[in-house]
Amino acid sequence: MGLREVSAILWRERHLLELLLFKLDEEELVLAAGRTRWLPQATHEVEMVLEEIRQTELERAVEVSRMAVDLGLPAGAGLRQLAESAPEPWQGMLTEHRQAFLALTDEITTLVQTNRELLDRGRRAVGDMTSTDPGPLDGGALRKQNALATVGSRYHRIETMQDRKAANQFDSEAQLLEVAYHAALGATAKVIRPSLVDFLR
C-alpha cells in the first residue's frame, strides 16, 4: 500500500473524529437541556463511532508501519516523522493531516471535559435524590446548571403527594438514570486513545 492509500485511511479517520465531535456535541445538548431520557441513545451513538475509530485505527497502524519501513523509519513512527520523510506532495498532505488531527483532538478533549462535568453533576444529583453518595469524580469545576432540575422537582411533587407507587417508580427510574450516567462517563473516558496521541507526536 502506498502513500495515496495511507492518506485515504487518514481522511477516513479524520471524518470519524469529526463525527465523534458531533455526537459529543449532541450529548452535551441532551445533558444541558435535562433531556436525560435520550442519554442512553446518545451514549450508544458515541460508542458506535468509537468502535469504528478503533477499527480504522488498527488498519491505519498496520499500513503506516509498512510505509514507515519503506521510508527507512522505525515501524512505530509517528505522523510527524512520516511527513518529514515523505516526498512532495505527500509531505504537505501528511503535515496537513497532522494539523487537522491535532485541532480535532483538542476540540474533542475540551468537549469531553464539559460533558464529564455535566455527567458528574447529574450523577451526584441522582445520588442525592436516592440517598446514596456516588462519590466524587476527578475533573474541573462544574460549570453547567443541574441537568436533573426538572426530575428533582418531579420527585419533590411525588413526596408531597405521598404517592408511594409513584415514588417507587421514580426510584427505579433514578437507578436506571444513574446507570446511564456511569455508562456515559465510561464512554467519554475512552474517547481519546493513547495510541492516537502517540501517532500524532
Secondary structure, 3 states (H helix, E strand, C coil): CCHHHHHHHHHHHHHHHHHHHHHHHHHHHHHHCCCHHHHHHHHHHHHHHHHHHHHHHHHHHHHHHHHHHHCCCCCCCCHHHHHHHCCCCHHHHHHHHHHHHHHHHHHHHHHHHHHHHHHHHHHHHHHHHCCCCCCCCCCCCCCCCCCCHHHHHHHHHHHHHCCHHHHHHHHHHHHHHHHHHHHHHHHHHCCCCHHHHHHCC
